[in-house]
Amino acid sequence: MLTSATEMLQKARAGKYAVGQFNINNLEWTKAILLTAQELNSPVILGVSEGAGKYMTGFETVAAMVAAMDKSLGITVPVALHLDHGSYEGCYKCIKAGFTSIMFDGSHFPIDENVAKTTELVNVAHGLGLSIEAEVGAIGGEEDGVIGKGECADPDECKQIADLGVDFLAAGIGNIHGVYPANWEGLSFETLEAINKKVGDMPLVLHGGTGIPDDMITKAISLGVAKINVNTECQLVFAEATRKYIEAGKDQQGKGFDPRKLLAPGFEAIKAKVKEKMELFGSVNKA
């Protein structure tokens, strides 16, 4: 059931659990995530980066695929189709395409410009019944050419953005996109606590969910994180399962080269990973 992410994240924040955002890259990924959410009776957010949207021939194609799949699979749990780290222009493209939620990442702009653009997009999104995420601080690593050093967000700037009426807020607390390096210092819970006090009941978002220890995830949820993004971890297990299938020579047996068989192990690996994360985040049976 396609919906905005507002209600599901407000419930998660109040219930001290988190909803997973799992990025999609093709039909197999989308199907695996939707089926797992339905099986576990969990709300879910399908994240689409601008790069992934372009790869899938555009946001209109993505929105049409998700809407059709949601209907064809008989999905009854809440599903939000969400733009991940969107540019100003990308937000408008997704609004037009039929997404149910957007993220405007203005964290690399001066705070005044971030405020101005976020204000405009909040008004447009809410006028159409869509949810909107904003960002303060920087998420380390790179995503679609946006490079962040992992600077922690300023709690006062977080409050400034939260007060604009965004539905949930991403704040840099030392988190990183991709695989965490061996010398990673961990999440700054001091920063997270300060932000949490400033923004009240605002659901907070933890980007870069891959590789963060389970105890840190649990603590982050206790401090207001209600949405956790996972992408790299699904990519890793998909690649590993596909590699094993090919190295075992199964693609050379019968019609093992058929894409439906070739991609099946990766599909099952994503389902298992999403199940693992939903159980960790506490969203099972929360639909």
Number of C-alpha atoms within 10 A of each C-alpha: 14 19 19 23 27 20 13 24 25 18 17 24 23 14 15 19 26 39 28 28 29 27 25 25 20 14 14 16 21 22 19 19 25 28 16 20 28 21 14 17 18 25 28 29 30 23 27 27 22 21 15 19 22 13 13 18 11 16 25 18 14 27 20 14 16 22 17 12 16 20 13 9 12 13 18 17 22 22 27 26 27 29 29 26 26 23 17 16 9 20 25 16 17 26 19 11 16 16 27 24 28 31 29 25 24 24 22 15 12 9 16 13 13 19 21 13 15 26 16 12 22 21 15 15 19 15 10 10 13 23 24 28 29 30 28 28 25 26 28 23 18 13 16 11 8 13 14 18 15 17 17 20 23 17 21 13 19 24 19 17 23 24 14 16 17 25 25 25 25 26 29 30 26 24 27 28 22 20 15 18 9 6 6 10 10 14 19 15 15 10 17 23 15 16 24 20 14 17 20 11 13 25 28 29 28 26 26 24 26 21 16 15 11 12 10 14 20 17 12 24 25 16 20 27 29 30 29 25 22 24 19 18 19 23 18 15 19 22 16 14 19 18 15 13 20 14 9 10 12 15 17 12 9 8 12 16 15 12 10 12 15 19 18 17 20 26 24 18 21 27 21 16 18 23 20 11 21 24 16 17 22 19 26 21 15 18 17
